[in-house]
Amino acid sequence: MCNINQQAVSVSLSRRLRQGKRPCVLIVMGVSGCGKSTLAQLMADRLGWPVIEGDDLHTAHNIAKMSNGIPLTDEDRAPWLDRIAQQVRQWGDAGQCGIVTCSALKRKYREHIGGGSQDVCFVYLKGSREDIAPRLKERTGHFMPVAMLDSQFATLEEPDMDEEVVMALDVNAAQDILAEQASAHLSGLPA
């Protein structure tokens, strides 16, 4: 268990998130290897929400490119982002909550996925290359090679903590603690 000082710095809420109501859709985002899938599942277990692994929505073409160490272009990502945005809209239209993992590296990707809705929050697992590279090296059974991490950081446009609906989490904190804290912060927002 981490102490209160560590807990205080593990989660940061953006201005728009603090000023809005509780979001119903979470997009767990960040570069490859930051822990999106694990955190999303931990949060889904706590919140009782369905979770969708964004990597499962990639086209076979995209997976082949990334498996071969070739970074995706915006054109490559478009169908994938469309699928994620469609899922977000479906949940919203049905009045349901849910969680999707998606790198969401550029602001325009986040705008496309969330449509500017206050009901969609990007849960950003923030860390440096030095924080994340060792995790990526230990990961097995995933198509994304370690060599792709540099291109992920080169593409990353960190979320704007004033203008976007974001909860930023420190990747160096234990994921069960992050899931607990993030869920508690969400529960503390007005419905």
Helices and strands as residue ranges (DSSP letters): H 4-10, E 11-13, H 15-19, E 25-29, H 36-47, E 51-52, G 54-57, H 60-67, H 74-94, E 98-101, H 107-114, E 120-126, H 129-138, G 146-148, H 149-155, E 166-170, H 175-187
